Amino acid sequence: MKAIVCTKYGPPEVLQLQEVEKPAPKKDEVLVKIYATAVTASDCIVRGFKFPRWHPMGIMMGVAVGFRAPRNPILGMVLAGEVESVGEAANRFKEGDLVFGSTLSAGNNFGVRFGSYAQYMCLTDDSLIALKPSKLSYEEAAAIPYGAGLALYFIKKGKIQPGQKVLVYGASGAIGTAAVQFARHYKAEVTGVCSSKNFELVRSLGAEKLLDYRTEDSLPNGERYDFVFDAVGENKDSKLKAACKEALTSNGLYISVDSGNPNNSLEELDFLNELIEAGEFRAVIDRDYPLEEMVEAHRYVDKGHKKGNVVITVAHDGRFENAGLLS
């Protein structure tokens, strides 16, 4: 089968398209024929090993994925595809089921598992995968699990009540676009912070007010929020972000996407599936690349200005499968 192999840590060019052995499922696994995956910020961090080796985060990353090169050279954390075969002890899915989700295990998201930059991947029966929403294409389905999983974990910590004021800093990225939609689902008044060129997108997702972090240094006079969610992390700062951290109500809460590791469950994936089927959540896709152009996709994500998600379409025998229309 074809797969993208990370030969060592470094720039996007360390990723190479290679022929590798097709995996066979163990008794508690399913074999998924992958039709789409996505390039996430986490993929790029791992590929580039973007922490000094001596830094605590660098040490943790080295222990988790390998110090000199990834132990699993096939990266990728999300996928959408079709169950091709099922191990004798796996009972959640059957052959032919269309699925989407994450390579992580339900309730144990602290472990790191890659492998979706390939035509096939084996997943344990407890992996964070579910039946693909019928109205989504494979590309749309692959665009959802990463950002939505992170956003839902942190948004739930905010315990948002109807009518509360919520600010999402970084509202146009993979995590931010999902966070805006979740906040609106909980009937909050949402303010989105992003560049002005992305205002229309973020407004279409439910944000009522918008601020440009490049031109605004402060918030509207007296504005306070019940929940401020930083969807870009502590490595990106601005005067406006500093102001957002202070603009809280007396019981307000500020949370960064760096504040702990998510621990998503199958129930949350089912909840997300329900929102999608009800038309309350949609995938946001910036660009779509074929598997063969993975290097270019990583170059683009490395720039740090993508809108929503960058997806990868995986062909089989020269054909591209699709179930639904692309966004």
C-alpha atoms as one frame of an Amber mdcrd trajectory, in Angstrom:
protein
   0.000   0.000   0.000   1.007   3.641  -0.326   1.889   5.622   2.777   3.652
   8.824   3.740   6.708   7.936   5.818   8.474  10.373   8.154  12.098   9.342
   7.786  13.378  11.699  10.504  12.367  14.891  12.299  12.674  18.047  10.269
  10.996  20.226   7.607   8.122  18.959   5.426  10.615  17.411   2.987  11.356
  14.585   5.455   7.973  13.135   4.456   8.246  10.596   1.628   5.665   8.630
  -0.336   6.602   4.943  -0.106   5.210   1.484  -0.722   4.840  -0.338   2.590
   3.246  -3.599   3.666  -0.518  -3.545   4.055  -1.437  -4.296   7.688  -3.664
  -7.171   8.798  -6.018  -6.732  11.759  -5.415  -8.542  15.035  -8.362 -10.220
  16.718  -9.420  -7.001  18.501  -8.872  -4.692  15.516 -10.596  -3.501  12.360
  -8.832  -2.741   9.105  -9.961   0.587   7.652  -9.540   1.492   3.997  -8.761
   5.200   4.301 -10.240   7.653   1.820  -9.351  10.893   3.620  -7.191  12.183
   6.444  -6.077  15.657   7.574  -2.892  17.549   8.399  -3.243  18.851  11.954
  -1.082  21.280  13.889  -0.065  18.363  16.107   1.160  16.413  13.075   3.414
  19.320  12.136   4.724  19.715  15.679   5.691  16.042  15.772   7.177  16.019
  12.267   9.383  18.995  13.111  10.015  18.030  16.769   9.386  21.687  17.557
  10.583  21.582  21.151  14.221  21.654  22.328  15.290  18.127  23.338  16.180
  19.361  26.835  12.903  21.222  27.349  10.331  19.373  29.534   7.914  19.290
  26.594  10.685  17.993  24.356  11.507  15.222  26.807   7.839  14.263  27.096
   7.467  14.233  23.324  10.617  12.170  22.879   9.409   9.580  25.373   5.976
   9.470  23.719   6.928   9.315  20.027  10.702   8.809  19.840  13.811  10.989
  20.218  15.636  10.506  16.908  12.679   9.701  14.667   9.042   8.711  15.157
   8.705   5.115  16.330   5.757   4.873  13.993   7.075   6.592  10.843   3.558
   6.903   9.387   2.030  10.019  10.963  -1.624  11.100  10.913  -4.219  11.145
  13.697  -7.608  11.363  11.951  -9.321   9.456   9.173 -12.472   8.666   7.266
 -12.962   5.482   5.323 -14.532   2.038   5.083 -14.112  -1.007   7.297 -12.567
  -3.660   5.051 -12.151  -6.508   7.536 -12.862  -7.197  11.196 -10.924  -9.224
  13.776 -12.760 -12.089  15.454 -12.981 -10.297  18.822 -13.933  -6.870  17.417
 -17.692  -6.315  17.587 -18.419  -2.595  17.143 -18.269  -2.553  13.358 -18.860
  -4.847  10.410 -17.321  -5.044   6.967 -18.535  -2.231   4.749 -19.278   0.254
   7.547 -18.304   3.819   6.663 -16.459   5.348   9.622 -14.645   8.471  10.745
 -12.739   9.517  13.829  -9.372   9.533  15.542  -6.565   7.019  15.938  -6.667
   7.558  19.719  -8.350   5.154  22.119 -11.560   6.201  23.829 -10.970   7.434
  27.370  -7.188   7.220  26.977  -6.226  10.161  24.792  -2.915  10.679  26.587
  -1.245   7.994  24.515   0.023   8.958  21.069  -0.893   6.844  18.079  -0.371
   7.696  14.441  -0.803   5.872  11.144  -3.543   7.522   9.066  -1.244   8.963
   6.363  -1.778   5.730   4.464  -4.241   3.795   2.335  -4.987   1.367   5.178
  -4.747   1.335   8.959  -5.653  -1.118  11.711  -7.493   0.304  14.710  -8.418
  -1.347  17.974 -12.100  -1.836  18.656 -12.026   0.848  21.379 -10.629   3.546
  19.107 -12.410   6.900  18.830 -14.208   6.054  15.605 -17.900   6.034  14.789
 -20.176   5.595  11.806 -19.667   8.463   9.362 -22.554  10.955   9.207 -24.455
  10.162   6.019 -24.508  13.754   4.791 -20.724  14.205   4.897 -18.120  13.388
   2.280 -15.041  11.515   3.447 -13.070  14.764   3.265 -15.588  16.613   5.421
 -15.643  13.768   7.929 -11.834  13.729   8.202 -11.851  17.490   8.817 -13.893
  17.183  12.009 -12.382  14.897  14.713  -9.202  16.825  15.588 -10.495  20.362
  16.053 -13.908  19.298  17.308 -12.465  16.846  19.815 -10.163  19.451  21.341
 -12.754  22.220  21.246 -15.488  20.119  22.863 -13.201  19.058  25.708 -12.368
  22.657  26.632 -15.769  24.177  25.868 -17.394  21.681  28.259 -15.086  22.948
  31.008 -16.645  26.378  30.550 -20.084  25.020  31.570 -21.679  27.576  29.265
 -25.211  28.707  30.080 -27.687  30.276  27.627 -27.128  34.005  27.241 -23.591
  34.030  28.609 -20.859  35.902  26.761 -18.127  33.721  25.278 -14.982  34.894
  23.455 -13.021  32.527  21.212  -9.495  33.737  20.448  -8.302  32.129  17.219
 -11.822  31.594  15.949 -10.879  30.731  12.351  -8.580  27.741  12.954  -9.473
  24.058  13.208 -10.142  24.275  16.952 -11.605  27.784  16.894 -14.178  27.120
  14.170 -15.416  24.135  16.165 -15.444  26.102  19.441 -17.608  28.852  17.930
 -20.148  26.285  16.785 -20.256  24.529  20.160 -20.678  27.834  22.004 -23.595
  28.719  19.755 -25.119  25.291  20.352 -25.125  26.129  24.064 -26.871  29.409
  23.149 -24.047  31.739  24.151 -23.377  35.193  22.708 -20.124  34.574  20.846
 -17.314  37.006  20.048 -14.722  35.667  17.634 -11.137  36.922  17.398  -9.341
  36.335  14.088  -8.038  38.341  11.129 -10.576  40.483   9.318 -10.253  38.400
   6.144 -11.877  35.527   8.065 -14.738  37.556   9.582 -17.313  36.291   7.092
 -16.430  32.645   7.807 -16.551  33.011  11.586 -19.788  35.009  11.423 -21.358
  32.221   9.349 -20.507  29.768  12.143 -22.420  31.776  14.739 -20.192  34.563
  16.057 -22.188  37.763  16.616 -19.217  40.035  17.276 -15.772  39.989  15.679
 -12.379  41.460  16.566  -9.200  41.608  14.496  -6.166  40.678  16.611  -3.882
  42.446  14.120  -5.482  45.877  14.487  -7.190  45.816  17.891  -5.114  46.229
  21.056  -8.004  46.327  23.494 -11.592  45.204  23.940 -14.660  47.452  23.710
 -14.862  49.574  26.861 -16.310  47.646  29.784 -16.790  44.378  27.864 -16.590
  41.304  30.091 -16.941  37.612  29.281 -18.136  34.601  31.208 -15.768  32.331
  29.310 -12.669  33.126  27.241 -11.219  30.254  25.223  -7.752  30.638  23.700
  -7.819  28.259  20.736  -4.304  29.025  19.466  -2.199  28.341  22.561   0.319
  30.194  24.639   2.991  30.269  21.911   1.008  32.928  20.021   0.417  36.212
  21.794  -0.815  39.732  21.147  -1.867  42.792  23.101  -5.471  41.852  22.429
  -4.985  38.376  23.877  -3.506  39.881  27.036  -6.592  42.086  27.309  -8.880
  39.078  26.773  -7.324  37.251  29.723  -8.322  40.117  31.998 -11.785  40.767
  30.561 -13.653  38.286  32.728 -16.798  38.585  34.810 -16.484  38.002  38.561
 -17.012  34.269  38.008 -15.494  34.206  34.531 -13.105  31.519  33.315 -10.120
  31.695  30.953  -8.860  28.443  29.392  -6.091  27.901  26.864  -5.918  24.950
  24.493  -2.604  24.258  26.237  -4.401  23.714  29.560  -4.160  19.944  29.809
  -4.698  17.052  27.424  -8.155  16.154  26.136  -9.687  12.858  27.135 -12.535
  12.382  24.706 -15.063   9.574  24.828 -17.207   7.650  22.379 -20.235   9.398
  23.890 -18.781  12.761  22.840 -18.213  11.449  19.333 -21.832  10.302  19.240
 -22.908  13.760  20.467 -20.895  15.376  17.679 -22.468  12.993  15.181 -25.937
  14.052  16.352 -25.091  17.742  15.885 -23.836  17.066  12.369 -26.931  15.122
  11.381 -29.105  17.917  12.861 -27.272  20.537  10.800 -25.809  22.263  13.888
 -22.176  21.555  13.081 -20.274  21.624   9.816 -16.785  20.933   8.620 -14.597
  23.876   7.645 -12.079  23.008   4.936  -9.421  25.417   3.730  -7.575  23.219
   1.232  -7.621  19.653  -0.037  -4.470  17.887  -1.268  -3.951  14.382  -2.658
  -1.800  12.041  -0.558   1.037  12.484  -3.030   1.231  16.203  -2.152   1.611
  15.750   1.593   4.822  17.799   1.677   3.060  20.807   0.195   0.166  20.360
   2.632   2.592  20.441   5.572   4.288  23.536   4.168   0.935  25.285   4.078
  -0.078  24.280   7.611   3.355  25.333   8.909   2.547  28.916   7.876  -0.013
  29.040  10.685  -2.772  30.831   8.810  -5.094  28.074   7.630  -8.851  28.537
   7.898 -10.303  25.498   9.569  -8.732  22.306   8.254  -6.417  21.022   5.559
  -7.550  17.620   4.331  -5.850  14.881   2.340  -7.720  12.755  -0.206  -6.431
   9.184  -0.499  -6.827   7.417  -3.838  -6.993   3.655  -4.372  -6.015   2.103
  -7.705  -5.943   5.580  -9.200  -9.528   6.289  -8.132 -10.885   8.747  -5.574
 -13.883   7.556  -3.592 -16.377  10.070  -2.248 -19.635  10.000  -0.350 -21.261
  13.386  -0.714 -19.968  16.684  -1.975 -16.959  18.626  -0.761 -17.583  21.845
   1.134
